[in-house]
């Protein structure tokens, strides 16, 4: 390793360590006593932690309105938390995506393409989400995401989401229809040269959700 590269590696490692030291936050797995909570209390806790974040996404907001039990299961069985330090990488271009992310605090910087370039960067703020593609199809990251400042993220695991929505026929059918429409929207974005990990616009998602979401009967709530 060259001296210049060694120096860069050392400066990044030290900066990340200092950032993590200052912004260390306790997450659920670090509190062993929470393992002994009754399932009903855990579900309530997870809903209060994650629901306000994830219902900013149009489809998950629709689930909250029409299929509340499914959203509760998503909060309880598919969500987790992650801290990200300044200059710390969340994912890199070319890696297969496994999670959708919601920004609870801090700010991130997204670079589109295989090499970071100031000309193709975008800031991601509190309340934003990204990588929702993983809910509907196999997705490979098309850019790099790093922490611009210390961040707290809520993470939705794509495979767990799929298992949960497959448990209810009506919800699964909705997801299949949404996946078809979402893929068509991504293909349109690709033709326009604007397809990346930040996903479709909220306006497009609202239109897709309005076409595919079906309210459930009282027995499925």
N, C-alpha and C positions, 0 to 999 in steps of 0.2 A: 504494500500500500504506500503510495507516495506521501510525502510530508504534507502537501497541501490538502489532500483528501483526508489524511489522518486528522489534521487540524479542524476541518469542516465537521467530521464525524464527532469529534470531541465537543465542539461548541454546540452542536445540535443536541447531543445526549445530555450535556449539562443544563441546557436551557429547558429541555423537557422535564428533567428531574426537578429542577427548581419550580417549574410551573405546576407539576403534580404535587409537590410538597406544599405549595401555597393553597392549592385548590382541592385538596383531598376531601372527598365527601363520602359519608357512610351510605352504602347501599344495602338492600335487604339481605343478601347472602352473608353480609358481615355481622348481622345481628342474629346470633344463634337462637335466642329465645323466641323469635318470630316463627321458627319451625313448629312450635308447639301450639300455635293459635288454631282454633277450630276453623274448618274450611269456610264456614259462612263469614267469619270475621275477616279472614284473609281475602275473600272475594270482595267484601266491602272496601277493604283497604286498597286493593289493587284498582278497583273502579275509581276511587277518589284520587289516586295518584295519576292514573293513565287516561281516564276518560276525557278530562278537559283538553288534553293534548291531542289525542287521536281523532276526536270528532271534528277537528278542523279539516280533515280530509272528507270530501263529499260523500264517498261511499260508506265510510265508517260512521259518518253522521246519520246517514239513512238507516244503517243497522241499529243505531241507538234509538231511532224513532220507531222502527217497525219490527225489529228483531232483537230486542233488548237482551235476551238470554244469550244470544250468540256473541254480542259485544262484551257481555260480562265474562264469558269464557275466554274471549280473546285477551281481555285485560288480565285475567288470572293465570292463563296458561301459555300465552305467546309473547308476553312483554317482559322486558328487562331494562336495566339502566346502565349507562356507561359514562365515565368521565373522560374528557379529552383535553389535553394540555395545549398551550400555545405552540404552534409549529409542529404539533404531532399529527401524523398521517392517520386518517380514518380508513381510507381505501385507496387503491392505485388503479390506473387504467389497465384493462386486460384481465383483471381478477374477476372470477365469477361472484355475483352478488348473492347474498343469503338473507339480507335484512333490509327492512324499510326503517328510516330514521325520522324522529321528530325532535326539533330543537327546543329544549326546555329553558336553557340559559346560555349566554355567550354568543359567539359569532364564529362562523366558519368561512373558508374561502375555497371555491370550487374552480379548478382549472380543467377546461375541456380539452380532450386530446391526449396523446401519449406523453407529451412533454409540457411541463408547466410554462405558460407564457402569459405575461401581463395583458396581452391583447385579447385573450379569451378566458377571462376570469370573472367570477360573479360571487358576491357576498351572500351568505345564507344566514338569516336572522332568527331570533326567537319567534316561535309560532310557525315557522316554515317546516315542511317535510320534504323528503327526497327519497329516491329509489323505490317508489311504489310499484315500479315495473315488476319487482320480484313477487308481488302478490298474484300476478296474472300470467307470467311467462318466465322462461329461463332468461336471465339477464347477465350480461358481462359489462362491467363498469367501463364507461367511455371517457373517463377523466379521473382526476385526483382530487380528494377532499382532505383539507387539513384544518386544524384549529387556528383561527386568527387570534383568539383569546381563549382562556379556559372555558370549557363548555360542559353542559350536562345534556345528555341525549337519552330519549326513550326509544327503545329498539323493538320493532315488531319482527319476529322470526317468520320467514316466509313459509317454511315447511310446517310449522305449528299452525299457522293461519290456515293452510290448506286442509290439514286434518280436522280442524274445528268446523270450517264451513261445509265440509263433506258430511258432517253428522246430521245435517238438516237438508232435506231434499230441495225445499223451496229456495233456501239460501244458496245452495250449491248451483242450482239452475241459474240464479241471478248472476253468480260469479262467472259462470261459463259464458253467459251472454255478454257480460261486461268485458271479459277477456277478449272476445272477438272484436268488440267495438274499440277496445283500447289498442289492440294490435293494428287495426286499421288506422287509428289516429297516429300511432308511432310511424307507420309506413308513410303517412302524409308528411309528418315532421322530417323524416329522412329525405324525402324528395325536396323539401324546402331547406335542407341542410342545417336543421336545428334540433336534432335528436340527441339528448344527453341524459345524465343521471338525475337531473332536476325534474324530469317528467313532463307530462302534458300540462298545459295551462289550466288553472282552476275553472275557467269558462268552459273549456272542452270537457273537463271531468263532470261539471254540473250537467252539461247536455247529455253525456253518456249515462250518468246515473238516473236522470229523469226518464230515460228510455227503458232502462232495464230493471229498476227497483220495483218490487211488488210488495205491497203491505201484506203482513201475515194475518192469519186468523187469530182469535183470542187464545186458542189452544197452543199456539207456537210462540207466544211472547216470552 
